[in-house]
Amino acid sequence: MKNTDMSDIDNTITYQIYRAGRLLRHFLHQKLRIDEVQLTPEQFFILLRLYMKDGQTQRELADKILNDHPNITRLIDKLEKSAYVRRISDAKDRRSFLITLSAKGRALCESRVPLIKKERARLLKGLTEDELKVFQSILRRIETNLMA
């Protein structure tokens, strides 16, 4: 093999980020049991965003999770069909809808938040606050570079 800066792909930051992302996706399915309620991680993140701040537009939700608008519509359609969310008319803009959690959606989030807190503590065990801040800053810079 040619000796390049890619010769040890397992130790490249890009591969490690990719692998960590895949492991986190698997973690969501396994530990949070979202597959039991037939949700994808993307749908679950929409529910969590609404749990933290209910009544967002599809545009707000799409922008925050870096998702395209047609895809976010499909995700919300499925969540609405499964009775996790409702669309209500936006009093400020008749052309748009606010997405709100239903009682079923809120109950699901409330049942999973303790698990999220427990597993987050386990995942971040041994990392200091300063290390986490540096790591988040680096990830934000990588995201910015990717989006440029």
VENDADA-V803808 format. One record per residue. N is the residue number from 0. D_FIRST is the distance of its C-alpha to the first C-alpha in Angstrom with 1 decimal. Layout:
n->(N,N)
d_first->(D_FIRST,D_FIRST)
This chain:
n->(0,1,2,3,4,5,6,7,8,9,10,11,12,13,14,15,16,17,18,19,20,21,22,23,24,25,26,27,28,29,30,31,32,33,34,35,36,37,38,39,40,41,42,43,44,45,46,47,48,49,50,51,52,53,54,55,56,57,58,59,60,61,62,63,64,65,66,67,68,69,70,71,72,73,74,75,76,77,78,79,80,81,82,83,84,85,86,87,88,89,90,91,92,93,94,95,96,97,98,99,100,101,102,103,104,105,106,107,108,109,110,111,112,113,114,115,116,117,118,119,120,121,122,123,124,125,126,127,128,129,130,131,132,133,134,135,136,137,138,139,140,141,142,143,144,145,146,147)
d_first->(0.0,3.7,6.3,8.8,11.7,10.3,7.5,10.5,12.3,15.0,16.2,16.6,20.3,20.1,18.6,21.1,23.9,23.0,22.9,26.1,27.7,27.0,28.4,31.4,32.1,32.1,34.3,36.8,37.2,37.5,39.5,41.5,42.2,42.1,41.3,44.7,46.3,43.9,42.4,39.0,37.6,38.4,42.0,42.3,41.3,43.9,46.5,45.5,45.8,49.2,50.2,49.5,51.3,53.1,54.3,51.3,50.9,48.0,46.8,46.7,44.8,42.3,41.7,41.2,38.6,36.8,37.8,39.1,42.9,43.0,40.7,42.8,45.9,44.5,43.6,47.1,48.7,47.2,48.3,51.7,52.0,51.2,53.9,51.6,52.5,55.2,55.4,58.5,59.8,59.0,62.4,61.0,59.3,60.7,57.5,55.3,55.3,54.6,52.5,54.1,53.4,55.8,57.3,54.8,51.8,53.3,53.9,50.3,49.0,51.5,50.5,46.8,47.2,48.0,44.8,42.8,44.3,43.8,40.1,39.4,40.9,38.7,35.5,36.4,37.7,37.1,36.4,39.0,40.6,39.0,35.5,36.2,37.6,34.6,32.2,34.4,34.6,30.8,30.5,33.4,31.6,28.4,30.8,32.6,29.5,28.5,32.0,32.4)
